[in-house]
Amino acid sequence: MILKLIVFAVIFYAVYRLVGGKFPKLSGKIKDHLPKSEDKKKIEEDTLIECDKCGTYVTYKESIIVKGKAYCSKECAGF
Ligand SMILES: [Zn+2]
């Protein structure tokens, strides 16, 4: 029973690695063909963007998006 489970886990891991290895290559290929908005969604987390008001660079994760414009802080966003 346990052996069966281990074998299954190994197979699952192998498939996972196979898919995991293929995926970035695939998405990289698709990226070139996608419109800019889709491209932005994929890389958003670590992408540096410039604050529309003061010009400070912040990661997309930390930025505040208001009406399609990126800001570094609430102050710059006008809150
Ligand atoms: Zn700012």
PDB file of the backbone (N, CA, C, O) and the ligand in Angstrom, with CONECT records:
HET     ZN  A 101       1
ATOM      1  N   MET A   1       0.828  -1.209   0.000  1.00  0.00           N
ATOM      2  CA  MET A   1       0.000   0.000   0.000  1.00  0.00           C
ATOM      3  C   MET A   1       0.858   1.252   0.000  1.00  0.00           C
ATOM      4  O   MET A   1       0.672   2.146  -0.826  1.00  0.00           O
ATOM      5  N   ILE A   2       1.820   1.312   0.953  1.00  0.00           N
ATOM      6  CA  ILE A   2       2.676   2.492   1.077  1.00  0.00           C
ATOM      7  C   ILE A   2       3.578   2.617  -0.146  1.00  0.00           C
ATOM      8  O   ILE A   2       3.814   3.715  -0.651  1.00  0.00           O
ATOM      9  N   LEU A   3       4.074   1.478  -0.610  1.00  0.00           N
ATOM     10  CA  LEU A   3       4.944   1.460  -1.787  1.00  0.00           C
ATOM     11  C   LEU A   3       4.208   2.023  -2.999  1.00  0.00           C
ATOM     12  O   LEU A   3       4.769   2.777  -3.793  1.00  0.00           O
ATOM     13  N   LYS A   4       2.963   1.646  -3.119  1.00  0.00           N
ATOM     14  CA  LYS A   4       2.118   2.107  -4.214  1.00  0.00           C
ATOM     15  C   LYS A   4       1.988   3.633  -4.169  1.00  0.00           C
ATOM     16  O   LYS A   4       2.020   4.322  -5.188  1.00  0.00           O
ATOM     17  N   LEU A   5       1.843   4.112  -2.953  1.00  0.00           N
ATOM     18  CA  LEU A   5       1.679   5.547  -2.743  1.00  0.00           C
ATOM     19  C   LEU A   5       2.947   6.304  -3.139  1.00  0.00           C
ATOM     20  O   LEU A   5       2.890   7.371  -3.749  1.00  0.00           O
ATOM     21  N   ILE A   6       4.104   5.715  -2.769  1.00  0.00           N
ATOM     22  CA  ILE A   6       5.396   6.338  -3.091  1.00  0.00           C
ATOM     23  C   ILE A   6       5.600   6.381  -4.607  1.00  0.00           C
ATOM     24  O   ILE A   6       6.031   7.391  -5.164  1.00  0.00           O
ATOM     25  N   VAL A   7       5.280   5.259  -5.259  1.00  0.00           N
ATOM     26  CA  VAL A   7       5.408   5.177  -6.720  1.00  0.00           C
ATOM     27  C   VAL A   7       4.529   6.238  -7.380  1.00  0.00           C
ATOM     28  O   VAL A   7       4.941   6.920  -8.319  1.00  0.00           O
ATOM     29  N   PHE A   8       3.331   6.353  -6.870  1.00  0.00           N
ATOM     30  CA  PHE A   8       2.402   7.346  -7.401  1.00  0.00           C
ATOM     31  C   PHE A   8       2.951   8.764  -7.212  1.00  0.00           C
ATOM     32  O   PHE A   8       2.849   9.613  -8.098  1.00  0.00           O
ATOM     33  N   ALA A   9       3.537   8.993  -6.026  1.00  0.00           N
ATOM     34  CA  ALA A   9       4.101  10.314  -5.721  1.00  0.00           C
ATOM     35  C   ALA A   9       5.259  10.648  -6.657  1.00  0.00           C
ATOM     36  O   ALA A   9       5.387  11.780  -7.123  1.00  0.00           O
ATOM     37  N   VAL A  10       6.104   9.645  -6.927  1.00  0.00           N
ATOM     38  CA  VAL A  10       7.259   9.833  -7.820  1.00  0.00           C
ATOM     39  C   VAL A  10       6.782  10.158  -9.233  1.00  0.00           C
ATOM     40  O   VAL A  10       7.312  11.053  -9.892  1.00  0.00           O
ATOM     41  N   ILE A  11       5.782   9.423  -9.682  1.00  0.00           N
ATOM     42  CA  ILE A  11       5.231   9.659 -11.022  1.00  0.00           C
ATOM     43  C   ILE A  11       4.615  11.061 -11.101  1.00  0.00           C
ATOM     44  O   ILE A  11       4.803  11.796 -12.071  1.00  0.00           O
ATOM     45  N   PHE A  12       3.891  11.391 -10.066  1.00  0.00           N
ATOM     46  CA  PHE A  12       3.253  12.706 -10.006  1.00  0.00           C
ATOM     47  C   PHE A  12       4.304  13.816 -10.048  1.00  0.00           C
ATOM     48  O   PHE A  12       4.132  14.825 -10.732  1.00  0.00           O
ATOM     49  N   TYR A  13       5.403  13.610  -9.300  1.00  0.00           N
ATOM     50  CA  TYR A  13       6.491  14.593  -9.245  1.00  0.00           C
ATOM     51  C   TYR A  13       7.164  14.722 -10.603  1.00  0.00           C
ATOM     52  O   TYR A  13       7.498  15.820 -11.047  1.00  0.00           O
ATOM     53  N   ALA A  14       7.358  13.571 -11.257  1.00  0.00           N
ATOM     54  CA  ALA A  14       7.997  13.559 -12.576  1.00  0.00           C
ATOM     55  C   ALA A  14       7.150  14.340 -13.579  1.00  0.00           C
ATOM     56  O   ALA A  14       7.667  15.125 -14.373  1.00  0.00           O
ATOM     57  N   VAL A  15       5.854  14.109 -13.525  1.00  0.00           N
ATOM     58  CA  VAL A  15       4.932  14.809 -14.427  1.00  0.00           C
ATOM     59  C   VAL A  15       4.931  16.304 -14.112  1.00  0.00           C
ATOM     60  O   VAL A  15       4.899  17.151 -15.004  1.00  0.00           O
ATOM     61  N   TYR A  16       4.967  16.596 -12.820  1.00  0.00           N
ATOM     62  CA  TYR A  16       4.971  17.992 -12.373  1.00  0.00           C
ATOM     63  C   TYR A  16       6.214  18.718 -12.875  1.00  0.00           C
ATOM     64  O   TYR A  16       6.139  19.853 -13.345  1.00  0.00           O
ATOM     65  N   ARG A  17       7.357  18.045 -12.770  1.00  0.00           N
ATOM     66  CA  ARG A  17       8.622  18.621 -13.236  1.00  0.00           C
ATOM     67  C   ARG A  17       8.592  18.820 -14.743  1.00  0.00           C
ATOM     68  O   ARG A  17       9.084  19.823 -15.260  1.00  0.00           O
ATOM     69  N   LEU A  18       8.015  17.861 -15.433  1.00  0.00           N
ATOM     70  CA  LEU A  18       7.923  17.903 -16.890  1.00  0.00           C
ATOM     71  C   LEU A  18       7.085  19.102 -17.319  1.00  0.00           C
ATOM     72  O   LEU A  18       7.473  19.868 -18.202  1.00  0.00           O
ATOM     73  N   VAL A  19       5.959  19.246 -16.694  1.00  0.00           N
ATOM     74  CA  VAL A  19       5.054  20.359 -17.001  1.00  0.00           C
ATOM     75  C   VAL A  19       5.688  21.677 -16.575  1.00  0.00           C
ATOM     76  O   VAL A  19       5.622  22.674 -17.294  1.00  0.00           O
ATOM     77  N   GLY A  20       6.309  21.666 -15.385  1.00  0.00           N
ATOM     78  CA  GLY A  20       6.952  22.864 -14.851  1.00  0.00           C
ATOM     79  C   GLY A  20       8.090  23.329 -15.732  1.00  0.00           C
ATOM     80  O   GLY A  20       8.312  24.530 -15.881  1.00  0.00           O
ATOM     81  N   GLY A  21       8.819  22.384 -16.321  1.00  0.00           N
ATOM     82  CA  GLY A  21       9.925  22.734 -17.206  1.00  0.00           C
ATOM     83  C   GLY A  21       9.461  23.268 -18.534  1.00  0.00           C
ATOM     84  O   GLY A  21      10.130  24.085 -19.167  1.00  0.00           O
ATOM     85  N   LYS A  22       8.304  22.794 -18.946  1.00  0.00           N
ATOM     86  CA  LYS A  22       7.789  23.197 -20.253  1.00  0.00           C
ATOM     87  C   LYS A  22       7.081  24.545 -20.206  1.00  0.00           C
ATOM     88  O   LYS A  22       7.111  25.320 -21.162  1.00  0.00           O
ATOM     89  N   PHE A  23       6.456  24.797 -19.091  1.00  0.00           N
ATOM     90  CA  PHE A  23       5.551  25.949 -19.007  1.00  0.00           C
ATOM     91  C   PHE A  23       6.211  27.305 -19.270  1.00  0.00           C
ATOM     92  O   PHE A  23       5.682  28.083 -20.064  1.00  0.00           O
ATOM     93  N   PRO A  24       7.363  27.624 -18.626  1.00  0.00           N
ATOM     94  CA  PRO A  24       7.969  28.932 -18.845  1.00  0.00           C
ATOM     95  C   PRO A  24       8.331  29.167 -20.314  1.00  0.00           C
ATOM     96  O   PRO A  24       8.191  30.276 -20.829  1.00  0.00           O
ATOM     97  N   LYS A  25       8.798  28.109 -20.974  1.00  0.00           N
ATOM     98  CA  LYS A  25       9.166  28.192 -22.383  1.00  0.00           C
ATOM     99  C   LYS A  25       7.945  28.532 -23.226  1.00  0.00           C
ATOM    100  O   LYS A  25       7.987  29.365 -24.131  1.00  0.00           O
ATOM    101  N   LEU A  26       6.853  27.849 -22.886  1.00  0.00           N
ATOM    102  CA  LEU A  26       5.598  28.053 -23.609  1.00  0.00           C
ATOM    103  C   LEU A  26       5.072  29.474 -23.416  1.00  0.00           C
ATOM    104  O   LEU A  26       4.715  30.156 -24.376  1.00  0.00           O
ATOM    105  N   SER A  27       5.033  29.900 -22.161  1.00  0.00           N
ATOM    106  CA  SER A  27       4.491  31.221 -21.861  1.00  0.00           C
ATOM    107  C   SER A  27       5.371  32.315 -22.461  1.00  0.00           C
ATOM    108  O   SER A  27       4.883  33.361 -22.889  1.00  0.00           O
ATOM    109  N   GLY A  28       6.696  32.048 -22.485  1.00  0.00           N
ATOM    110  CA  GLY A  28       7.617  33.009 -23.088  1.00  0.00           C
ATOM    111  C   GLY A  28       7.355  33.181 -24.567  1.00  0.00           C
ATOM    112  O   GLY A  28       7.504  34.271 -25.120  1.00  0.00           O
ATOM    113  N   LYS A  29       6.963  32.091 -25.194  1.00  0.00           N
ATOM    114  CA  LYS A  29       6.659  32.133 -26.630  1.00  0.00           C
ATOM    115  C   LYS A  29       5.365  32.903 -26.870  1.00  0.00           C
ATOM    116  O   LYS A  29       5.266  33.724 -27.782  1.00  0.00           O
ATOM    117  N   ILE A  30       4.388  32.616 -26.034  1.00  0.00           N
ATOM    118  CA  ILE A  30       3.076  33.252 -26.173  1.00  0.00           C
ATOM    119  C   ILE A  30       3.187  34.749 -25.902  1.00  0.00           C
ATOM    120  O   ILE A  30       2.519  35.559 -26.544  1.00  0.00           O
ATOM    121  N   LYS A  31       4.042  35.105 -24.941  1.00  0.00           N
ATOM    122  CA  LYS A  31       4.213  36.491 -24.511  1.00  0.00           C
ATOM    123  C   LYS A  31       4.463  37.443 -25.683  1.00  0.00           C
ATOM    124  O   LYS A  31       3.964  38.568 -25.704  1.00  0.00           O
ATOM    125  N   ASP A  32       5.244  36.969 -26.654  1.00  0.00           N
ATOM    126  CA  ASP A  32       5.583  37.820 -27.790  1.00  0.00           C
ATOM    127  C   ASP A  32       4.368  38.140 -28.657  1.00  0.00           C
ATOM    128  O   ASP A  32       4.314  39.167 -29.334  1.00  0.00           O
ATOM    129  N   HIS A  33       3.406  37.241 -28.615  1.00  0.00           N
ATOM    130  CA  HIS A  33       2.256  37.405 -29.501  1.00  0.00           C
ATOM    131  C   HIS A  33       1.073  38.093 -28.817  1.00  0.00           C
ATOM    132  O   HIS A  33       0.135  38.548 -29.471  1.00  0.00           O
ATOM    133  N   LEU A  34       1.141  38.155 -27.508  1.00  0.00           N
ATOM    134  CA  LEU A  34       0.020  38.739 -26.786  1.00  0.00           C
ATOM    135  C   LEU A  34       0.080  40.265 -26.794  1.00  0.00           C
ATOM    136  O   LEU A  34       1.160  40.848 -26.881  1.00  0.00           O
ATOM    137  N   PRO A  35      -1.053  40.891 -26.705  1.00  0.00           N
ATOM    138  CA  PRO A  35      -1.076  42.345 -26.586  1.00  0.00           C
ATOM    139  C   PRO A  35      -0.437  42.827 -25.298  1.00  0.00           C
ATOM    140  O   PRO A  35      -0.237  42.039 -24.373  1.00  0.00           O
ATOM    141  N   LYS A  36      -0.119  44.090 -25.227  1.00  0.00           N
ATOM    142  CA  LYS A  36       0.632  44.654 -24.104  1.00  0.00           C
ATOM    143  C   LYS A  36      -0.059  44.454 -22.752  1.00  0.00           C
ATOM    144  O   LYS A  36       0.607  44.209 -21.747  1.00  0.00           O
ATOM    145  N   SER A  37      -1.351  44.554 -22.726  1.00  0.00           N
ATOM    146  CA  SER A  37      -2.092  44.437 -21.464  1.00  0.00           C
ATOM    147  C   SER A  37      -1.942  43.042 -20.865  1.00  0.00           C
ATOM    148  O   SER A  37      -1.821  42.893 -19.649  1.00  0.00           O
ATOM    149  N   GLU A  38      -1.952  42.027 -21.718  1.00  0.00           N
ATOM    150  CA  GLU A  38      -1.788  40.649 -21.246  1.00  0.00           C
ATOM    151  C   GLU A  38      -0.371  40.429 -20.751  1.00  0.00           C
ATOM    152  O   GLU A  38      -0.147  39.729 -19.763  1.00  0.00           O
ATOM    153  N   ASP A  39       0.569  41.024 -21.435  1.00  0.00           N
ATOM    154  CA  ASP A  39       1.980  40.915 -21.083  1.00  0.00           C
ATOM    155  C   ASP A  39       2.218  41.489 -19.695  1.00  0.00           C
ATOM    156  O   ASP A  39       2.982  40.938 -18.902  1.00  0.00           O
ATOM    157  N   LYS A  40       1.567  42.579 -19.420  1.00  0.00           N
ATOM    158  CA  LYS A  40       1.713  43.273 -18.148  1.00  0.00           C
ATOM    159  C   LYS A  40       1.216  42.409 -16.989  1.00  0.00           C
ATOM    160  O   LYS A  40       1.814  42.401 -15.912  1.00  0.00           O
ATOM    161  N   LYS A  41       0.144  41.698 -17.210  1.00  0.00           N
ATOM    162  CA  LYS A  41      -0.441  40.852 -16.178  1.00  0.00           C
ATOM    163  C   LYS A  41       0.519  39.764 -15.720  1.00  0.00           C
ATOM    164  O   LYS A  41       0.563  39.426 -14.537  1.00  0.00           O
ATOM    165  N   LYS A  42       1.289  39.216 -16.657  1.00  0.00           N
ATOM    166  CA  LYS A  42       2.170  38.090 -16.350  1.00  0.00           C
ATOM    167  C   LYS A  42       3.366  38.499 -15.510  1.00  0.00           C
ATOM    168  O   LYS A  42       3.825  37.720 -14.674  1.00  0.00           O
ATOM    169  N   ILE A  43       3.873  39.689 -15.711  1.00  0.00           N
ATOM    170  CA  ILE A  43       5.107  40.088 -15.036  1.00  0.00           C
ATOM    171  C   ILE A  43       4.847  41.107 -13.934  1.00  0.00           C
ATOM    172  O   ILE A  43       5.789  41.662 -13.369  1.00  0.00           O
ATOM    173  N   GLU A  44       3.602  41.352 -13.630  1.00  0.00           N
ATOM    174  CA  GLU A  44       3.234  42.468 -12.763  1.00  0.00           C
ATOM    175  C   GLU A  44       3.962  42.512 -11.409  1.00  0.00           C
ATOM    176  O   GLU A  44       4.411  43.580 -10.994  1.00  0.00           O
ATOM    177  N   GLU A  45       4.084  41.383 -10.726  1.00  0.00           N
ATOM    178  CA  GLU A  45       4.565  41.373  -9.341  1.00  0.00           C
ATOM    179  C   GLU A  45       5.901  42.072  -9.118  1.00  0.00           C
ATOM    180  O   GLU A  45       6.027  42.884  -8.201  1.00  0.00           O
ATOM    181  N   ASP A  46       6.904  41.766  -9.946  1.00  0.00           N
ATOM    182  CA  ASP A  46       8.246  42.288  -9.698  1.00  0.00           C
ATOM    183  C   ASP A  46       8.650  43.389 -10.678  1.00  0.00           C
ATOM    184  O   ASP A  46       9.801  43.826 -10.691  1.00  0.00           O
ATOM    185  N   THR A  47       7.725  43.818 -11.470  1.00  0.00           N
ATOM    186  CA  THR A  47       8.047  44.827 -12.462  1.00  0.00           C
ATOM    187  C   THR A  47       8.168  46.203 -11.810  1.00  0.00           C
ATOM    188  O   THR A  47       7.328  46.612 -11.009  1.00  0.00           O
ATOM    189  N   LEU A  48       9.226  46.893 -12.175  1.00  0.00           N
ATOM    190  CA  LEU A  48       9.378  48.249 -11.651  1.00  0.00           C
ATOM    191  C   LEU A  48       8.610  49.220 -12.538  1.00  0.00           C
ATOM    192  O   LEU A  48       8.743  49.205 -13.761  1.00  0.00           O
ATOM    193  N   ILE A  49       7.813  50.055 -11.908  1.00  0.00           N
ATOM    194  CA  ILE A  49       7.082  51.062 -12.655  1.00  0.00           C
ATOM    195  C   ILE A  49       7.318  52.427 -12.022  1.00  0.00           C
ATOM    196  O   ILE A  49       7.557  52.550 -10.821  1.00  0.00           O
ATOM    197  N   GLU A  50       7.242  53.435 -12.862  1.00  0.00           N
ATOM    198  CA  GLU A  50       7.539  54.783 -12.420  1.00  0.00           C
ATOM    199  C   GLU A  50       6.279  55.464 -11.901  1.00  0.00           C
ATOM    200  O   GLU A  50       5.217  55.397 -12.519  1.00  0.00           O
ATOM    201  N   CYS A  51       6.420  56.122 -10.753  1.00  0.00           N
ATOM    202  CA  CYS A  51       5.317  56.887 -10.196  1.00  0.00           C
ATOM    203  C   CYS A  51       4.970  58.027 -11.149  1.00  0.00           C
ATOM    204  O   CYS A  51       5.852  58.747 -11.617  1.00  0.00           O
ATOM    205  N   ASP A  52       3.698  58.180 -11.427  1.00  0.00           N
ATOM    206  CA  ASP A  52       3.260  59.174 -12.396  1.00  0.00           C
ATOM    207  C   ASP A  52       3.483  60.599 -11.893  1.00  0.00           C
ATOM    208  O   ASP A  52       3.556  61.538 -12.685  1.00  0.00           O
ATOM    209  N   LYS A  53       3.587  60.751 -10.600  1.00  0.00           N
ATOM    210  CA  LYS A  53       3.699  62.100 -10.035  1.00  0.00           C
ATOM    211  C   LYS A  53       5.145  62.503  -9.709  1.00  0.00           C
ATOM    212  O   LYS A  53       5.612  63.552 -10.152  1.00  0.00           O
ATOM    213  N   CYS A  54       5.854  61.660  -8.929  1.00  0.00           N
ATOM    214  CA  CYS A  54       7.195  62.042  -8.483  1.00  0.00           C
ATOM    215  C   CYS A  54       8.317  61.306  -9.199  1.00  0.00           C
ATOM    216  O   CYS A  54       9.484  61.668  -9.042  1.00  0.00           O
ATOM    217  N   GLY A  55       7.992  60.282  -9.981  1.00  0.00           N
ATOM    218  CA  GLY A  55       9.007  59.589 -10.763  1.00  0.00           C
ATOM    219  C   GLY A  55       9.761  58.509 -10.022  1.00  0.00           C
ATOM    220  O   GLY A  55      10.723  57.957 -10.558  1.00  0.00           O
ATOM    221  N   THR A  56       9.355  58.188  -8.805  1.00  0.00           N
ATOM    222  CA  THR A  56      10.004  57.131  -8.037  1.00  0.00           C
ATOM    223  C   THR A  56       9.628  55.763  -8.606  1.00  0.00           C
ATOM    224  O   THR A  56       8.480  55.519  -8.977  1.00  0.00           O
ATOM    225  N   TYR A  57      10.625  54.881  -8.663  1.00  0.00           N
ATOM    226  CA  TYR A  57      10.357  53.539  -9.158  1.00  0.00           C
ATOM    227  C   TYR A  57       9.930  52.617  -8.016  1.00  0.00           C
ATOM    228  O   TYR A  57      10.623  52.498  -7.006  1.00  0.00           O
ATOM    229  N   VAL A  58       8.806  51.984  -8.189  1.00  0.00           N
ATOM    230  CA  VAL A  58       8.308  51.010  -7.212  1.00  0.00           C
ATOM    231  C   VAL A  58       7.898  49.743  -7.954  1.00  0.00           C
ATOM    232  O   VAL A  58       7.602  49.771  -9.149  1.00  0.00           O
ATOM    233  N   THR A  59       7.886  48.627  -7.219  1.00  0.00           N
ATOM    234  CA  THR A  59       7.410  47.395  -7.850  1.00  0.00           C
ATOM    235  C   THR A  59       5.899  47.476  -8.017  1.00  0.00           C
ATOM    236  O   THR A  59       5.207  48.172  -7.273  1.00  0.00           O
ATOM    237  N   TYR A  60       5.419  46.764  -8.990  1.00  0.00           N
ATOM    238  CA  TYR A  60       3.989  46.788  -9.284  1.00  0.00           C
ATOM    239  C   TYR A  60       3.177  46.384  -8.056  1.00  0.00           C
ATOM    240  O   TYR A  60       2.084  46.893  -7.805  1.00  0.00           O
ATOM    241  N   LYS A  61       3.756  45.442  -7.296  1.00  0.00           N
ATOM    242  CA  LYS A  61       3.114  44.923  -6.084  1.00  0.00           C
ATOM    243  C   LYS A  61       2.876  46.040  -5.056  1.00  0.00           C
ATOM    244  O   LYS A  61       1.864  46.056  -4.355  1.00  0.00           O
ATOM    245  N   GLU A  62       3.843  46.978  -4.987  1.00  0.00           N
ATOM    246  CA  GLU A  62       3.783  48.033  -3.981  1.00  0.00           C
ATOM    247  C   GLU A  62       3.078  49.296  -4.486  1.00  0.00           C
ATOM    248  O   GLU A  62       2.744  50.187  -3.705  1.00  0.00           O
ATOM    249  N   SER A  63       2.868  49.354  -5.753  1.00  0.00           N
ATOM    250  CA  SER A  63       2.327  50.573  -6.324  1.00  0.00           C
ATOM    251  C   SER A  63       0.815  50.676  -6.133  1.00  0.00           C
ATOM    252  O   SER A  63       0.136  49.699  -5.813  1.00  0.00           O
ATOM    253  N   ILE A  64       0.324  51.867  -6.335  1.00  0.00           N
ATOM    254  CA  ILE A  64      -1.118  52.110  -6.252  1.00  0.00           C
ATOM    255  C   ILE A  64      -1.574  52.548  -7.641  1.00  0.00           C
ATOM    256  O   ILE A  64      -1.088  53.539  -8.185  1.00  0.00           O
ATOM    257  N   ILE A  65      -2.498  51.807  -8.193  1.00  0.00           N
ATOM    258  CA  ILE A  65      -2.988  52.116  -9.530  1.00  0.00           C
ATOM    259  C   ILE A  65      -4.310  52.857  -9.422  1.00  0.00           C
ATOM    260  O   ILE A  65      -5.281  52.352  -8.859  1.00  0.00           O
ATOM    261  N   VAL A  66      -4.328  54.054  -9.968  1.00  0.00           N
ATOM    262  CA  VAL A  66      -5.547  54.842  -9.979  1.00  0.00           C
ATOM    263  C   VAL A  66      -5.829  55.282 -11.412  1.00  0.00           C
ATOM    264  O   VAL A  66      -5.032  55.990 -12.027  1.00  0.00           O
ATOM    265  N   LYS A  67      -6.952  54.860 -11.919  1.00  0.00           N
ATOM    266  CA  LYS A  67      -7.376  55.208 -13.276  1.00  0.00           C
ATOM    267  C   LYS A  67      -6.284  54.918 -14.313  1.00  0.00           C
ATOM    268  O   LYS A  67      -6.036  55.725 -15.209  1.00  0.00           O
ATOM    269  N   GLY A  68      -5.646  53.769 -14.178  1.00  0.00           N
ATOM    270  CA  GLY A  68      -4.655  53.335 -15.157  1.00  0.00           C
ATOM    271  C   GLY A  68      -3.281  53.941 -14.978  1.00  0.00           C
ATOM    272  O   GLY A  68      -2.371  53.643 -15.752  1.00  0.00           O
ATOM    273  N   LYS A  69      -3.108  54.792 -13.966  1.00  0.00           N
ATOM    274  CA  LYS A  69      -1.802  55.378 -13.704  1.00  0.00           C
ATOM    275  C   LYS A  69      -1.237  54.836 -12.399  1.00  0.00           C
ATOM    276  O   LYS A  69      -1.970  54.574 -11.445  1.00  0.00           O
ATOM    277  N   ALA A  70       0.090  54.672 -12.378  1.00  0.00           N
ATOM    278  CA  ALA A  70       0.732  54.069 -11.212  1.00  0.00           C
ATOM    279  C   ALA A  70       1.338  55.143 -10.315  1.00  0.00           C
ATOM    280  O   ALA A  70       1.940  56.104 -10.794  1.00  0.00           O
ATOM    281  N   TYR A  71       1.172  54.967  -9.021  1.00  0.00           N
ATOM    282  CA  TYR A  71       1.733  55.892  -8.042  1.00  0.00           C
ATOM    283  C   TYR A  71       2.496  55.124  -6.971  1.00  0.00           C
ATOM    284  O   TYR A  71       2.198  53.963  -6.692  1.00  0.00           O
ATOM    285  N   CYS A  72       3.497  55.796  -6.365  1.00  0.00           N
ATOM    286  CA  CYS A  72       4.348  55.119  -5.380  1.00  0.00           C
ATOM    287  C   CYS A  72       3.696  55.103  -4.004  1.00  0.00           C
ATOM    288  O   CYS A  72       3.975  54.222  -3.191  1.00  0.00           O
ATOM    289  N   SER A  73       2.839  56.063  -3.746  1.00  0.00           N
ATOM    290  CA  SER A  73       2.230  56.154  -2.417  1.00  0.00           C
ATOM    291  C   SER A  73       0.835  56.756  -2.518  1.00  0.00           C
ATOM    292  O   SER A  73       0.428  57.258  -3.565  1.00  0.00           O
ATOM    293  N   LYS A  74       0.123  56.692  -1.417  1.00  0.00           N
ATOM    294  CA  LYS A  74      -1.224  57.274  -1.371  1.00  0.00           C
ATOM    295  C   LYS A  74      -1.179  58.778  -1.593  1.00  0.00           C
ATOM    296  O   LYS A  74      -2.073  59.360  -2.206  1.00  0.00           O
ATOM    297  N   GLU A  75      -0.120  59.394  -1.082  1.00  0.00           N
ATOM    298  CA  GLU A  75       0.031  60.857  -1.235  1.00  0.00           C
ATOM    299  C   GLU A  75       0.087  61.235  -2.719  1.00  0.00           C
ATOM    300  O   GLU A  75      -0.586  62.162  -3.170  1.00  0.00           O
ATOM    301  N   CYS A  76       0.914  60.484  -3.465  1.00  0.00           N
ATOM    302  CA  CYS A  76       1.053  60.762  -4.902  1.00  0.00           C
ATOM    303  C   CYS A  76      -0.237  60.442  -5.660  1.00  0.00           C
ATOM    304  O   CYS A  76      -0.573  61.095  -6.648  1.00  0.00           O
ATOM    305  N   ALA A  77      -0.948  59.424  -5.176  1.00  0.00           N
ATOM    306  CA  ALA A  77      -2.189  59.032  -5.849  1.00  0.00           C
ATOM    307  C   ALA A  77      -3.305  60.031  -5.593  1.00  0.00           C
ATOM    308  O   ALA A  77      -4.324  60.040  -6.283  1.00  0.00           O
ATOM    309  N   GLY A  78      -3.094  60.868  -4.591  1.00  0.00           N
ATOM    310  CA  GLY A  78      -4.080  61.905  -4.312  1.00  0.00           C
ATOM    311  C   GLY A  78      -5.108  61.531  -3.273  1.00  0.00           C
ATOM    312  O   GLY A  78      -6.193  62.111  -3.217  1.00  0.00           O
ATOM    313  N   PHE A  79      -4.765  60.558  -2.450  1.00  0.00           N
ATOM    314  CA  PHE A  79      -5.702  60.180  -1.373  1.00  0.00           C
ATOM    315  C   PHE A  79      -5.576  61.115  -0.179  1.00  0.00           C
ATOM    316  O   PHE A  79      -6.284  60.948   0.813  1.00  0.00           O
TER     317      PHE A  79
HETATM  318 ZN    ZN A 101       5.230  59.218  -6.134  1.00  0.00          ZN2+
END
